[in-house]
Amino acid sequence: MVSVLVLAACFGLILFASDAFGFNFQNCGRTPIAPQLEVEDRILGGSDAVPGSWPWQAAIHTYGHVCGGALITDQHVITAAHCTFSVSVLDVMVHFGTHTREERDEGEMWVPADEVCTHPNYGIHENQLWVNDIAIIKLSKKINFTNMIQPVCLPFDHEELPGNSTMYVTGWGVTGAQIDDRKSARLKQVQTRSYTNKDCDEEFLITVPDVVLCGGHHHGSSCYVSPAA
């Protein structure tokens, strides 16, 4: 199984060039521990992920808050701009190889951030959608890959995700319909599908800009429109 991290916003073409990071992407997106992908993952809240089955999953810690991210090289993590906006790099710690949010896991690793690059055009679009919600974190050191820690793949330049593609969202976010519901203690996965922006416009009666990836599912999903990150 090869997984690709889908990005609908980026800092120009540099993000998609393998030599931009000086990193070989040939072995990206491969997990030694197979995920268990079920139809039931479509429900709100999804299901518990198999420990280690999403080895690029990172937890971004800032001021006690936890955001999700994905390891893209041995020294770079991609995450959402709303997780790093107005945050000092000295307060950013990245956690790898973990499954349970509040417990220690064997093989986990903590690495401080060295640089944080937040998209300069991150903000609210005219239709109240957050756009360019993307940031890159450079780690203070290169990390060694293990069965529990692996990089995900990036798409090629000008590569577009077809509509109705199966996607998975992973993280430790709230599993209920309300924002103040309790966050999951274990890593969760939920299945969703991609919409073309045209289909998204018609489905939700809004105008979705090109820098936003639209996804959802008739059976439920994490959210129906997601700023790309």
ChimeraX commands (.cxc) that place a marker at each C-alpha (Angstrom):
marker #1 position 0.00,0.00,0.00 radius 0.5
marker #1 position 1.38,3.39,-1.04 radius 0.5
marker #1 position -0.24,6.48,0.46 radius 0.5
marker #1 position -0.06,9.99,-0.93 radius 0.5
marker #1 position -0.64,13.11,1.12 radius 0.5
marker #1 position -3.03,15.29,-0.86 radius 0.5
marker #1 position -2.24,19.01,-0.83 radius 0.5
marker #1 position -4.44,21.62,-2.44 radius 0.5
marker #1 position -2.33,24.54,-1.28 radius 0.5
marker #1 position 1.43,24.93,-1.27 radius 0.5
marker #1 position 4.29,27.39,-1.24 radius 0.5
marker #1 position 4.68,27.32,-5.01 radius 0.5
marker #1 position 6.20,24.43,-6.92 radius 0.5
marker #1 position 9.06,23.88,-4.48 radius 0.5
marker #1 position 6.87,21.73,-2.26 radius 0.5
marker #1 position 6.46,19.13,-4.98 radius 0.5
marker #1 position 10.08,18.88,-6.08 radius 0.5
marker #1 position 11.94,15.96,-4.53 radius 0.5
marker #1 position 15.27,17.77,-4.75 radius 0.5
marker #1 position 13.84,20.78,-2.92 radius 0.5
marker #1 position 14.38,18.93,0.35 radius 0.5
marker #1 position 17.40,16.91,-0.78 radius 0.5
marker #1 position 15.44,13.76,0.03 radius 0.5
marker #1 position 14.75,10.52,-1.87 radius 0.5
marker #1 position 10.99,9.96,-1.99 radius 0.5
marker #1 position 11.14,6.49,-3.61 radius 0.5
marker #1 position 10.25,4.66,-0.40 radius 0.5
marker #1 position 7.62,7.07,0.87 radius 0.5
marker #1 position 4.05,6.13,1.69 radius 0.5
marker #1 position 4.80,2.54,2.66 radius 0.5
marker #1 position 3.76,1.15,6.00 radius 0.5
marker #1 position 5.26,-2.08,7.38 radius 0.5
marker #1 position 2.14,-2.40,9.57 radius 0.5
marker #1 position -1.00,-2.67,7.45 radius 0.5
marker #1 position -3.96,-0.49,8.43 radius 0.5
marker #1 position -7.33,-2.12,8.93 radius 0.5
marker #1 position -9.65,-0.31,6.54 radius 0.5
marker #1 position -13.33,-0.99,7.08 radius 0.5
marker #1 position -16.56,0.34,5.61 radius 0.5
marker #1 position -17.59,1.28,9.15 radius 0.5
marker #1 position -14.80,3.87,9.16 radius 0.5
marker #1 position -17.19,6.15,7.29 radius 0.5
marker #1 position -19.17,6.98,10.43 radius 0.5
marker #1 position -18.54,10.16,12.41 radius 0.5
marker #1 position -15.73,9.41,14.80 radius 0.5
marker #1 position -14.39,6.59,12.64 radius 0.5
marker #1 position -12.57,3.74,14.33 radius 0.5
marker #1 position -9.36,3.16,16.26 radius 0.5
marker #1 position -6.35,2.89,13.96 radius 0.5
marker #1 position -4.01,-0.09,14.17 radius 0.5
marker #1 position -0.95,1.13,16.13 radius 0.5
marker #1 position 1.82,2.00,13.67 radius 0.5
marker #1 position -0.38,1.70,10.57 radius 0.5
marker #1 position -0.10,5.41,9.76 radius 0.5
marker #1 position 3.64,5.85,10.49 radius 0.5
marker #1 position 3.84,9.37,9.02 radius 0.5
marker #1 position 1.33,10.65,11.57 radius 0.5
marker #1 position 2.83,13.37,13.75 radius 0.5
marker #1 position 1.45,15.16,16.79 radius 0.5
marker #1 position 2.34,18.86,16.93 radius 0.5
marker #1 position 2.46,20.16,20.50 radius 0.5
marker #1 position 2.16,23.91,21.13 radius 0.5
marker #1 position 1.18,25.43,24.48 radius 0.5
marker #1 position -0.38,22.13,25.53 radius 0.5
marker #1 position -2.50,21.98,22.37 radius 0.5
marker #1 position -2.12,19.04,19.97 radius 0.5
marker #1 position -2.48,19.27,16.19 radius 0.5
marker #1 position -1.99,16.61,13.55 radius 0.5
marker #1 position 0.77,16.62,10.97 radius 0.5
marker #1 position 2.49,14.32,8.48 radius 0.5
marker #1 position 6.17,13.48,8.13 radius 0.5
marker #1 position 7.28,14.20,4.54 radius 0.5
marker #1 position 11.08,13.84,4.83 radius 0.5
marker #1 position 13.49,12.86,7.56 radius 0.5
marker #1 position 13.49,16.50,8.73 radius 0.5
marker #1 position 10.20,18.08,7.59 radius 0.5
marker #1 position 6.59,17.86,8.73 radius 0.5
marker #1 position 3.54,19.35,7.07 radius 0.5
marker #1 position 0.65,20.60,9.17 radius 0.5
marker #1 position -2.08,23.24,9.28 radius 0.5
marker #1 position -1.27,26.94,9.48 radius 0.5
marker #1 position -3.82,27.43,12.25 radius 0.5
marker #1 position -1.60,25.20,14.40 radius 0.5
marker #1 position 1.51,27.35,13.93 radius 0.5
marker #1 position 0.15,30.85,13.33 radius 0.5
marker #1 position 1.56,33.32,15.90 radius 0.5
marker #1 position 3.36,30.47,17.69 radius 0.5
marker #1 position 7.02,30.78,18.65 radius 0.5
marker #1 position 9.23,28.07,17.17 radius 0.5
marker #1 position 10.64,27.57,20.67 radius 0.5
marker #1 position 7.23,26.31,21.78 radius 0.5
marker #1 position 6.79,23.71,19.03 radius 0.5
marker #1 position 7.54,20.06,19.78 radius 0.5
marker #1 position 6.79,17.24,17.31 radius 0.5
marker #1 position 5.87,13.75,18.48 radius 0.5
marker #1 position 6.34,10.68,16.24 radius 0.5
marker #1 position 5.53,6.99,16.55 radius 0.5
marker #1 position 2.72,7.50,19.04 radius 0.5
marker #1 position -0.74,5.94,19.13 radius 0.5
marker #1 position -2.14,6.98,22.51 radius 0.5
marker #1 position -2.25,10.71,23.14 radius 0.5
marker #1 position -1.77,10.60,26.93 radius 0.5
marker #1 position 0.47,7.54,27.34 radius 0.5
marker #1 position 3.99,6.56,26.39 radius 0.5
marker #1 position 4.36,4.23,23.40 radius 0.5
marker #1 position 7.36,2.05,22.60 radius 0.5
marker #1 position 9.50,3.54,19.83 radius 0.5
marker #1 position 8.03,7.04,20.05 radius 0.5
marker #1 position 10.22,10.09,19.47 radius 0.5
marker #1 position 10.05,13.77,20.47 radius 0.5
marker #1 position 11.88,16.34,18.32 radius 0.5
marker #1 position 11.92,20.15,18.77 radius 0.5
marker #1 position 11.20,22.39,15.80 radius 0.5
marker #1 position 14.04,24.38,14.26 radius 0.5
marker #1 position 11.99,26.47,11.82 radius 0.5
marker #1 position 8.28,27.00,11.14 radius 0.5
marker #1 position 7.14,28.29,7.76 radius 0.5
marker #1 position 3.46,29.28,7.72 radius 0.5
marker #1 position 1.81,30.11,4.40 radius 0.5
marker #1 position 1.99,33.91,4.00 radius 0.5
marker #1 position -1.53,34.06,2.52 radius 0.5
marker #1 position -3.24,32.05,5.24 radius 0.5
marker #1 position -6.55,33.64,6.16 radius 0.5
marker #1 position -10.29,33.83,5.57 radius 0.5
marker #1 position -11.63,33.77,2.02 radius 0.5
marker #1 position -14.54,35.99,0.98 radius 0.5
marker #1 position -17.02,33.14,1.59 radius 0.5
marker #1 position -15.72,32.61,5.15 radius 0.5
marker #1 position -13.62,29.56,4.27 radius 0.5
marker #1 position -10.11,29.42,5.70 radius 0.5
marker #1 position -7.64,29.15,2.81 radius 0.5
marker #1 position -3.93,28.36,2.50 radius 0.5
marker #1 position -4.15,26.62,5.87 radius 0.5
marker #1 position -0.79,24.94,5.52 radius 0.5
marker #1 position 2.63,25.12,7.20 radius 0.5
marker #1 position 5.93,23.27,7.10 radius 0.5
marker #1 position 7.99,22.52,10.19 radius 0.5
marker #1 position 11.72,21.86,9.91 radius 0.5
marker #1 position 12.91,19.62,12.72 radius 0.5
marker #1 position 16.00,20.40,14.78 radius 0.5
marker #1 position 17.59,17.16,13.57 radius 0.5
marker #1 position 17.10,14.41,11.01 radius 0.5
marker #1 position 15.28,11.37,12.34 radius 0.5
marker #1 position 15.89,7.70,11.64 radius 0.5
marker #1 position 12.98,5.84,10.10 radius 0.5
marker #1 position 11.58,2.78,11.87 radius 0.5
marker #1 position 8.55,0.53,11.40 radius 0.5
marker #1 position 6.60,3.11,13.42 radius 0.5
marker #1 position 8.04,6.24,11.76 radius 0.5
marker #1 position 7.95,6.62,7.96 radius 0.5
marker #1 position 7.39,9.50,5.49 radius 0.5
marker #1 position 4.27,9.93,3.39 radius 0.5
marker #1 position 4.37,10.75,-0.33 radius 0.5
marker #1 position 3.68,14.14,-1.86 radius 0.5
marker #1 position 1.82,14.48,-5.18 radius 0.5
marker #1 position 3.62,15.61,-8.31 radius 0.5
marker #1 position 3.34,19.14,-9.62 radius 0.5
marker #1 position 0.01,19.73,-11.45 radius 0.5
marker #1 position -1.30,16.36,-10.25 radius 0.5
marker #1 position -4.99,16.62,-9.41 radius 0.5
marker #1 position -6.99,14.29,-7.21 radius 0.5
marker #1 position -9.96,12.84,-9.16 radius 0.5
marker #1 position -13.40,13.30,-7.70 radius 0.5
marker #1 position -14.82,10.40,-5.65 radius 0.5
marker #1 position -11.36,9.18,-4.62 radius 0.5
marker #1 position -11.21,7.32,-1.31 radius 0.5
marker #1 position -9.32,9.24,1.37 radius 0.5
marker #1 position -8.58,8.66,5.04 radius 0.5
marker #1 position -8.39,11.27,7.77 radius 0.5
marker #1 position -6.39,10.40,10.88 radius 0.5
marker #1 position -5.87,12.16,14.17 radius 0.5
marker #1 position -6.77,12.61,17.82 radius 0.5
marker #1 position -9.51,15.18,17.33 radius 0.5
marker #1 position -13.03,15.26,18.73 radius 0.5
marker #1 position -15.15,12.29,17.69 radius 0.5
marker #1 position -18.58,13.83,18.20 radius 0.5
marker #1 position -20.55,16.44,16.31 radius 0.5
marker #1 position -19.73,19.26,18.73 radius 0.5
marker #1 position -16.38,21.07,18.85 radius 0.5
marker #1 position -16.29,20.81,22.65 radius 0.5
marker #1 position -16.75,17.03,22.64 radius 0.5
marker #1 position -13.96,15.01,24.23 radius 0.5
marker #1 position -10.89,14.36,22.08 radius 0.5
marker #1 position -9.89,10.80,21.35 radius 0.5
marker #1 position -7.13,9.29,23.49 radius 0.5
marker #1 position -6.15,6.89,20.67 radius 0.5
marker #1 position -5.38,7.63,17.04 radius 0.5
marker #1 position -8.54,7.46,14.96 radius 0.5
marker #1 position -9.13,6.97,11.25 radius 0.5
marker #1 position -12.19,7.89,9.21 radius 0.5
marker #1 position -12.92,7.25,5.55 radius 0.5
marker #1 position -14.08,10.05,3.29 radius 0.5
marker #1 position -14.19,10.82,-0.43 radius 0.5
marker #1 position -12.95,13.69,-2.52 radius 0.5
marker #1 position -15.24,16.09,-4.33 radius 0.5
marker #1 position -14.29,18.12,-7.35 radius 0.5
marker #1 position -14.61,21.80,-6.51 radius 0.5
marker #1 position -17.49,22.04,-9.00 radius 0.5
marker #1 position -19.36,19.22,-7.23 radius 0.5
marker #1 position -18.58,20.81,-3.88 radius 0.5
marker #1 position -20.00,24.14,-5.04 radius 0.5
marker #1 position -23.24,22.43,-6.08 radius 0.5
marker #1 position -23.48,20.16,-3.03 radius 0.5
marker #1 position -22.91,22.82,-0.38 radius 0.5
marker #1 position -24.03,25.95,-2.26 radius 0.5
marker #1 position -20.74,27.75,-1.75 radius 0.5
marker #1 position -17.88,28.77,-4.00 radius 0.5
marker #1 position -14.78,26.76,-3.14 radius 0.5
marker #1 position -11.47,28.37,-4.18 radius 0.5
marker #1 position -8.85,26.28,-5.97 radius 0.5
marker #1 position -6.58,26.22,-2.90 radius 0.5
marker #1 position -9.14,24.23,-0.89 radius 0.5
marker #1 position -9.58,20.47,-1.00 radius 0.5
marker #1 position -13.22,19.45,-0.66 radius 0.5
marker #1 position -14.19,16.09,0.78 radius 0.5
marker #1 position -17.09,14.36,2.45 radius 0.5
marker #1 position -19.22,11.25,2.50 radius 0.5
marker #1 position -22.92,10.53,2.44 radius 0.5
marker #1 position -22.25,8.23,5.42 radius 0.5
marker #1 position -20.39,10.89,7.40 radius 0.5
marker #1 position -16.90,12.34,7.59 radius 0.5
marker #1 position -14.59,14.52,9.65 radius 0.5
marker #1 position -15.94,17.67,7.97 radius 0.5
marker #1 position -17.28,18.55,4.57 radius 0.5
marker #1 position -14.82,21.22,3.51 radius 0.5
marker #1 position -11.23,21.16,4.66 radius 0.5
marker #1 position -8.53,23.78,4.10 radius 0.5
marker #1 position -5.67,21.85,2.60 radius 0.5
marker #1 position -3.06,20.74,5.08 radius 0.5
marker link #1:1,2 radius 0.2
marker link #1:2,3 radius 0.2
marker link #1:3,4 radius 0.2
marker link #1:4,5 radius 0.2
marker link #1:5,6 radius 0.2
marker link #1:6,7 radius 0.2
marker link #1:7,8 radius 0.2
marker link #1:8,9 radius 0.2
marker link #1:9,10 radius 0.2
marker link #1:10,11 radius 0.2
marker link #1:11,12 radius 0.2
marker link #1:12,13 radius 0.2
marker link #1:13,14 radius 0.2
marker link #1:14,15 radius 0.2
marker link #1:15,16 radius 0.2
marker link #1:16,17 radius 0.2
marker link #1:17,18 radius 0.2
marker link #1:18,19 radius 0.2
marker link #1:19,20 radius 0.2
marker link #1:20,21 radius 0.2
marker link #1:21,22 radius 0.2
marker link #1:22,23 radius 0.2
marker link #1:23,24 radius 0.2
marker link #1:24,25 radius 0.2
marker link #1:25,26 radius 0.2
marker link #1:26,27 radius 0.2
marker link #1:27,28 radius 0.2
marker link #1:28,29 radius 0.2
marker link #1:29,30 radius 0.2
marker link #1:30,31 radius 0.2
marker link #1:31,32 radius 0.2
marker link #1:32,33 radius 0.2
marker link #1:33,34 radius 0.2
marker link #1:34,35 radius 0.2
marker link #1:35,36 radius 0.2
marker link #1:36,37 radius 0.2
marker link #1:37,38 radius 0.2
marker link #1:38,39 radius 0.2
marker link #1:39,40 radius 0.2
marker link #1:40,41 radius 0.2
marker link #1:41,42 radius 0.2
marker link #1:42,43 radius 0.2
marker link #1:43,44 radius 0.2
marker link #1:44,45 radius 0.2
marker link #1:45,46 radius 0.2
marker link #1:46,47 radius 0.2
marker link #1:47,48 radius 0.2
marker link #1:48,49 radius 0.2
marker link #1:49,50 radius 0.2
marker link #1:50,51 radius 0.2
marker link #1:51,52 radius 0.2
marker link #1:52,53 radius 0.2
marker link #1:53,54 radius 0.2
marker link #1:54,55 radius 0.2
marker link #1:55,56 radius 0.2
marker link #1:56,57 radius 0.2
marker link #1:57,58 radius 0.2
marker link #1:58,59 radius 0.2
marker link #1:59,60 radius 0.2
marker link #1:60,61 radius 0.2
marker link #1:61,62 radius 0.2
marker link #1:62,63 radius 0.2
marker link #1:63,64 radius 0.2
marker link #1:64,65 radius 0.2
marker link #1:65,66 radius 0.2
marker link #1:66,67 radius 0.2
marker link #1:67,68 radius 0.2
marker link #1:68,69 radius 0.2
marker link #1:69,70 radius 0.2
marker link #1:70,71 radius 0.2
marker link #1:71,72 radius 0.2
marker link #1:72,73 radius 0.2
marker link #1:73,74 radius 0.2
marker link #1:74,75 radius 0.2
marker link #1:75,76 radius 0.2
marker link #1:76,77 radius 0.2
marker link #1:77,78 radius 0.2
marker link #1:78,79 radius 0.2
marker link #1:79,80 radius 0.2
marker link #1:80,81 radius 0.2
marker link #1:81,82 radius 0.2
marker link #1:82,83 radius 0.2
marker link #1:83,84 radius 0.2
marker link #1:84,85 radius 0.2
marker link #1:85,86 radius 0.2
marker link #1:86,87 radius 0.2
marker link #1:87,88 radius 0.2
marker link #1:88,89 radius 0.2
marker link #1:89,90 radius 0.2
marker link #1:90,91 radius 0.2
marker link #1:91,92 radius 0.2
marker link #1:92,93 radius 0.2
marker link #1:93,94 radius 0.2
marker link #1:94,95 radius 0.2
marker link #1:95,96 radius 0.2
marker link #1:96,97 radius 0.2
marker link #1:97,98 radius 0.2
marker link #1:98,99 radius 0.2
marker link #1:99,100 radius 0.2
marker link #1:100,101 radius 0.2
marker link #1:101,102 radius 0.2
marker link #1:102,103 radius 0.2
marker link #1:103,104 radius 0.2
marker link #1:104,105 radius 0.2
marker link #1:105,106 radius 0.2
marker link #1:106,107 radius 0.2
marker link #1:107,108 radius 0.2
marker link #1:108,109 radius 0.2
marker link #1:109,110 radius 0.2
marker link #1:110,111 radius 0.2
marker link #1:111,112 radius 0.2
marker link #1:112,113 radius 0.2
marker link #1:113,114 radius 0.2
marker link #1:114,115 radius 0.2
marker link #1:115,116 radius 0.2
marker link #1:116,117 radius 0.2
marker link #1:117,118 radius 0.2
marker link #1:118,119 radius 0.2
marker link #1:119,120 radius 0.2
marker link #1:120,121 radius 0.2
marker link #1:121,122 radius 0.2
marker link #1:122,123 radius 0.2
marker link #1:123,124 radius 0.2
marker link #1:124,125 radius 0.2
marker link #1:125,126 radius 0.2
marker link #1:126,127 radius 0.2
marker link #1:127,128 radius 0.2
marker link #1:128,129 radius 0.2
marker link #1:129,130 radius 0.2
marker link #1:130,131 radius 0.2
marker link #1:131,132 radius 0.2
marker link #1:132,133 radius 0.2
marker link #1:133,134 radius 0.2
marker link #1:134,135 radius 0.2
marker link #1:135,136 radius 0.2
marker link #1:136,137 radius 0.2
marker link #1:137,138 radius 0.2
marker link #1:138,139 radius 0.2
marker link #1:139,140 radius 0.2
marker link #1:140,141 radius 0.2
marker link #1:141,142 radius 0.2
marker link #1:142,143 radius 0.2
marker link #1:143,144 radius 0.2
marker link #1:144,145 radius 0.2
marker link #1:145,146 radius 0.2
marker link #1:146,147 radius 0.2
marker link #1:147,148 radius 0.2
marker link #1:148,149 radius 0.2
marker link #1:149,150 radius 0.2
marker link #1:150,151 radius 0.2
marker link #1:151,152 radius 0.2
marker link #1:152,153 radius 0.2
marker link #1:153,154 radius 0.2
marker link #1:154,155 radius 0.2
marker link #1:155,156 radius 0.2
marker link #1:156,157 radius 0.2
marker link #1:157,158 radius 0.2
marker link #1:158,159 radius 0.2
marker link #1:159,160 radius 0.2
marker link #1:160,161 radius 0.2
marker link #1:161,162 radius 0.2
marker link #1:162,163 radius 0.2
marker link #1:163,164 radius 0.2
marker link #1:164,165 radius 0.2
marker link #1:165,166 radius 0.2
marker link #1:166,167 radius 0.2
marker link #1:167,168 radius 0.2
marker link #1:168,169 radius 0.2
marker link #1:169,170 radius 0.2
marker link #1:170,171 radius 0.2
marker link #1:171,172 radius 0.2
marker link #1:172,173 radius 0.2
marker link #1:173,174 radius 0.2
marker link #1:174,175 radius 0.2
marker link #1:175,176 radius 0.2
marker link #1:176,177 radius 0.2
marker link #1:177,178 radius 0.2
marker link #1:178,179 radius 0.2
marker link #1:179,180 radius 0.2
marker link #1:180,181 radius 0.2
marker link #1:181,182 radius 0.2
marker link #1:182,183 radius 0.2
marker link #1:183,184 radius 0.2
marker link #1:184,185 radius 0.2
marker link #1:185,186 radius 0.2
marker link #1:186,187 radius 0.2
marker link #1:187,188 radius 0.2
marker link #1:188,189 radius 0.2
marker link #1:189,190 radius 0.2
marker link #1:190,191 radius 0.2
marker link #1:191,192 radius 0.2
marker link #1:192,193 radius 0.2
marker link #1:193,194 radius 0.2
marker link #1:194,195 radius 0.2
marker link #1:195,196 radius 0.2
marker link #1:196,197 radius 0.2
marker link #1:197,198 radius 0.2
marker link #1:198,199 radius 0.2
marker link #1:199,200 radius 0.2
marker link #1:200,201 radius 0.2
marker link #1:201,202 radius 0.2
marker link #1:202,203 radius 0.2
marker link #1:203,204 radius 0.2
marker link #1:204,205 radius 0.2
marker link #1:205,206 radius 0.2
marker link #1:206,207 radius 0.2
marker link #1:207,208 radius 0.2
marker link #1:208,209 radius 0.2
marker link #1:209,210 radius 0.2
marker link #1:210,211 radius 0.2
marker link #1:211,212 radius 0.2
marker link #1:212,213 radius 0.2
marker link #1:213,214 radius 0.2
marker link #1:214,215 radius 0.2
marker link #1:215,216 radius 0.2
marker link #1:216,217 radius 0.2
marker link #1:217,218 radius 0.2
marker link #1:218,219 radius 0.2
marker link #1:219,220 radius 0.2
marker link #1:220,221 radius 0.2
marker link #1:221,222 radius 0.2
marker link #1:222,223 radius 0.2
marker link #1:223,224 radius 0.2
marker link #1:224,225 radius 0.2
marker link #1:225,226 radius 0.2
marker link #1:226,227 radius 0.2
marker link #1:227,228 radius 0.2
marker link #1:228,229 radius 0.2
view
